[in-house]
């Protein structure tokens, strides 16, 4: 028996893959998302994600290493017909490997006690969302919450921008911002609202206890509806002419301040 025929653009698996790449409604309904590129698929395997399938562009001989690795783990690897990947990819110059994985988000209750938790309220840009995840994971944040109204964390651009961080830090997707912050307040979190000016300097705030770092919309900041649910406001002082930082940069700076405080609070090891 010969090798399976490459999958054409109208094959049901390819049609589903196209929808996962392009439609949030499909990702939500099916509880799955697409991962584009050899590096990100390798990150997913390293993180222990159970892939549903891997798709390889036409003409990839020998099989890309990450696809061979997936096959060794028992995951189905499909070859696409010529030109198919270019038609369905979310990028102009698609990489030769795409995988489908089940959504890896968790319930809000699962992150109770983790700290700091970055809470995204009305963060709309997928690139910003991915960079928020990347900075949070690098700084050892406990979790990230993308409240309802924010971009889908499994949007293909968000997944790419995160550089795999979405696979290594707990992610909560959805939840009304008011309800999320009410729950976190009941769990003993100090809820810090990030503002461009007028707040306490972020490096003068203690992150010793459970802390939620609440970041808002790129253009409009935090909505008035959550004002009464914020315990304090924090600001990143700046010396230059810039009035505010990109939301992902601000989030990363505050998460790294929390890391700095944890490192200085940790007891030193025995001297040699």
Phi, psi and omega per residue, in radians:
X1 nan 2.298 -3.124
X2 -1.357 3.084 3.118
X3 -1.184 2.633 3.113
X4 -1.025 2.555 3.119
X5 -1.190 2.532 3.075
X6 -1.028 2.592 -3.116
X7 -1.445 2.272 3.116
X8 -1.511 3.055 -3.047
X9 -1.118 -0.434 -3.092
X10 -1.674 -0.011 3.106
X11 -1.090 2.506 -3.060
X12 -1.072 -0.577 3.105
X13 -1.180 -0.651 3.130
X14 -1.266 -0.687 3.088
X15 -1.052 -0.749 3.109
X16 -1.126 -0.745 3.133
X17 -1.047 -0.756 3.107
X18 -1.032 -0.742 -3.128
X19 -1.200 -0.650 3.093
X20 -1.118 -0.604 3.123
X21 -1.289 -0.533 -2.990
X22 -1.928 -0.238 -3.000
X23 -2.242 2.063 3.068
X24 -1.087 -0.654 -3.114
X25 -1.046 -0.666 3.111
X26 -1.194 -0.725 3.125
X27 -1.083 -0.729 3.133
X28 -1.183 -0.778 -3.091
X29 -1.138 -0.705 -3.049
X30 -1.678 -0.141 3.133
X31 1.057 0.747 -3.100
X32 -2.595 2.847 3.116
X33 -2.663 2.916 -3.102
X34 -1.836 2.532 3.129
X35 -2.122 2.074 -3.052
X36 -1.824 2.272 3.020
X37 1.853 2.534 -3.099
X38 -1.068 -0.743 -3.085
X39 -1.112 -0.786 -3.115
X40 -1.213 -0.658 3.091
X41 -1.119 -0.677 3.072
X42 -1.100 -0.700 3.090
X43 -1.066 -0.720 3.121
X44 -1.091 -0.729 3.092
X45 -1.122 -0.726 3.119
X46 -1.078 -0.599 -3.111
X47 -1.411 -0.110 3.120
X48 1.488 0.268 3.084
X49 -1.143 2.391 3.096
X50 -1.513 1.794 -3.103
X51 -1.286 2.489 3.057
X52 -1.405 -0.685 -3.112
X53 -2.930 2.807 3.080
X54 -2.207 2.418 -3.140
X55 -2.090 2.333 -3.089
X56 -2.092 2.402 -3.129
X57 -1.129 2.714 3.095
X58 -1.050 2.519 3.048
X59 1.497 0.073 3.132
X60 -1.451 1.596 3.110
X61 -2.302 2.123 -0.012
X62 -1.254 3.056 3.136
X63 -1.066 2.351 3.076
X64 -0.918 2.533 -3.023
X65 -0.973 -0.700 -3.088
X66 -1.217 -0.572 3.085
X67 -1.202 -0.712 3.076
X68 -1.098 -0.673 3.106
X69 -1.109 -0.734 3.110
X70 -1.120 -0.719 3.128
X71 -1.091 -0.672 3.120
X72 -1.099 -0.492 3.112
X73 -1.497 0.004 3.077
X74 1.666 0.139 3.123
X75 -1.461 2.514 3.119
X76 -1.220 2.322 3.096
X77 -2.078 2.133 -3.113
X78 -1.964 2.485 3.029
X79 -1.702 2.361 3.127
X80 -1.623 2.597 3.080
X81 -1.192 2.825 -3.117
X82 -0.995 2.318 3.070
X83 1.468 -0.177 -3.072
X84 -1.205 -0.818 -3.096
X85 -1.060 -0.683 3.132
X86 -1.099 -0.542 -3.116
X87 -1.346 -0.537 -3.021
X88 -1.835 -0.254 -3.042
X89 -1.158 2.678 3.088
X90 -1.555 0.033 -3.125
X91 -2.087 2.773 3.139
X92 -1.225 -0.699 3.135
X93 -2.058 1.469 -3.027
X94 -1.155 2.556 3.019
X95 -1.442 2.767 -2.933
X96 -1.392 0.004 -3.109
X97 -2.274 2.294 3.049
X98 -2.313 2.405 3.094
X99 -2.139 2.734 3.008
X100 -1.996 2.311 -3.125
X101 -2.340 2.683 3.031
X102 -1.196 2.528 3.118
X103 -0.965 2.374 -3.040
X104 -1.891 0.392 3.099
X105 -1.338 2.834 -3.101
X106 -2.217 2.872 3.082
X107 -1.255 2.646 -3.128
X108 -0.974 -0.683 -3.101
X109 -1.057 -0.451 -3.107
X110 -1.209 -0.378 -3.084
X111 -1.769 0.045 3.113
X112 -1.017 2.246 -3.118
X113 1.714 -0.340 3.074
X114 -1.285 2.596 -3.120
X115 -2.793 2.537 -0.196
X116 -1.295 2.739 3.063
X117 -1.960 2.202 3.071
X118 -1.536 2.154 -3.138
X119 -1.928 2.013 -3.119
X120 -1.659 2.104 3.141
X121 -2.025 1.914 3.104
X122 1.109 0.589 3.009
X123 -1.436 2.015 -2.938
X124 -1.792 -0.472 -3.028
X125 -1.428 2.161 -3.099
X126 -1.111 -0.595 3.087
X127 -1.141 -0.752 3.077
X128 -1.054 -0.756 -3.126
X129 -1.070 -0.747 3.107
X130 -1.122 -0.688 3.118
X131 -1.214 -0.570 3.034
X132 -1.055 -0.805 3.124
X133 -1.080 -0.724 -3.119
X134 -1.109 -0.802 3.130
X135 -1.167 -0.703 -3.129
X136 -1.119 -0.772 -3.141
X137 -1.162 -0.702 3.141
X138 -1.095 -0.597 -3.112
X139 -1.550 0.047 3.099
X140 1.359 0.464 3.096
X141 -1.077 2.669 -3.067
X142 -1.363 -0.522 -3.101
X143 -3.021 2.924 3.054
X144 -2.294 2.346 3.099
X145 -2.010 2.126 3.030
X146 -1.794 1.686 -3.084
X147 -1.151 2.810 3.059
X148 -0.962 2.370 -3.053
X149 1.789 -0.334 3.042
X150 -1.531 2.925 3.125
X151 -1.099 2.653 3.056
X152 -1.139 2.114 -3.134
X153 -1.110 -0.281 3.138
X154 -1.792 0.266 2.924
X155 -1.001 2.403 -3.094
X156 -0.946 -0.689 3.138
X157 -1.197 -0.637 3.092
X158 -1.129 -0.757 3.126
X159 -1.057 -0.792 3.131
X160 -1.113 -0.802 -3.097
X161 -1.123 -0.490 -3.127
X162 -1.282 -0.240 -3.130
X163 0.929 0.596 3.109
X164 1.616 -0.101 -3.101
X165 -1.102 -0.525 3.118
X166 -1.070 -0.343 -3.139
X167 -1.550 -0.168 -2.991
X168 -2.077 -0.061 3.094
X169 -2.275 2.424 3.137
X170 -1.047 2.331 -3.115
X171 -2.140 2.271 3.029
X172 -1.868 2.250 -3.130
X173 -2.038 2.039 3.107
X174 1.783 3.084 -3.098
X175 1.867 2.226 3.097
X176 -1.035 2.304 -3.080
X177 -0.966 -0.701 3.135
X178 -1.093 -0.812 -3.130
X179 -1.144 -0.700 3.116
X180 -1.042 -0.830 -3.100
X181 -1.241 -0.545 3.045
X182 -1.109 -0.798 3.101
X183 -1.046 -0.789 -3.086
X184 -1.163 -0.622 3.052
X185 -1.112 -0.717 3.119
X186 -1.142 -0.480 3.121
X187 -1.479 0.042 3.072
X188 1.613 0.223 3.117
X189 -1.338 2.475 2.901
X190 -1.536 2.131 -3.029
X191 -1.737 1.924 -3.072
X192 -1.741 2.046 3.089
X193 -1.578 2.220 -3.132
X194 -1.497 2.240 3.133
X195 -2.326 2.658 -3.076
X196 -1.167 -0.531 -3.133
X197 -2.709 2.798 3.047
X198 1.559 -0.102 3.111
X199 -1.659 3.113 3.067
X200 -1.272 2.501 3.080
X201 -0.980 2.310 -3.006
X202 -1.098 -0.459 -3.122
X203 -1.545 0.105 3.039
X204 -1.932 0.134 -3.135
X205 -1.795 2.381 3.133
X206 -1.438 2.369 3.057
X207 -1.926 0.432 -3.076
X208 -1.175 -0.624 -3.131
X209 -1.701 -3.137 3.100
X210 -1.037 2.207 -3.025
X211 -2.312 2.393 2.998
X212 -1.948 2.148 3.095
X213 -1.696 1.920 -3.009
X214 -1.748 2.050 -3.141
X215 -2.006 2.591 -2.998
X216 -2.044 -2.902 -3.077
X217 -1.065 2.521 -3.078
X218 -1.026 -0.627 -3.079
X219 -1.736 -0.622 -2.968
X220 -1.941 -0.096 3.124
X221 1.291 -2.622 -3.082
X222 -1.429 2.436 -3.126
X223 -1.318 2.585 3.125
X224 -1.015 -0.467 -3.062
X225 -1.070 -0.417 -3.119
X226 -1.787 0.074 -3.050
X227 -0.954 -0.744 -3.089
X228 -1.301 -0.162 -3.101
X229 -1.734 0.033 3.114
X230 -1.712 2.276 -3.110
X231 -1.415 -0.580 3.128
X232 -2.640 2.841 3.013
X233 -2.011 2.446 3.125
X234 -2.178 2.582 -3.108
X235 -2.306 2.568 3.032
X236 -1.702 1.877 -3.126
X237 -1.109 2.476 -3.126
X238 -2.292 2.525 -3.113
X239 -1.700 -0.354 -3.084
X240 -1.596 -2.923 -3.068
X241 -1.372 -0.314 -3.081
X242 -1.087 2.308 -3.110
X243 -1.457 -0.523 -3.130
X244 -2.714 2.832 3.134
X245 -1.784 2.761 2.971
X246 -0.965 2.485 -3.039
X247 -1.035 -0.613 3.140
X248 -1.246 -0.636 3.095
X249 -1.166 -0.763 3.123
X250 -1.083 -0.763 3.114
X251 -1.047 -0.773 -3.124
X252 -1.116 -0.747 3.138
X253 -1.042 -0.756 -3.117
X254 -1.205 -0.687 3.098
X255 -1.120 -0.664 3.113
X256 -1.248 -0.499 3.027
X257 -1.141 -0.718 3.076
X258 -1.066 -0.713 3.098
X259 -1.113 -0.753 3.137
X260 -1.033 -0.762 3.141
X261 -1.139 -0.679 3.116
X262 -1.131 -0.710 -3.130
X263 -1.141 -0.703 3.136
X264 -1.282 -0.439 3.125
X265 -1.430 -0.342 -3.106
X266 -1.207 2.420 3.117
X267 -1.129 2.502 3.106
X268 -1.262 2.604 3.110
X269 -1.289 2.979 -3.131
X270 -1.113 2.455 -3.139
X271 -1.291 2.666 -3.130
X272 -1.840 nan nan
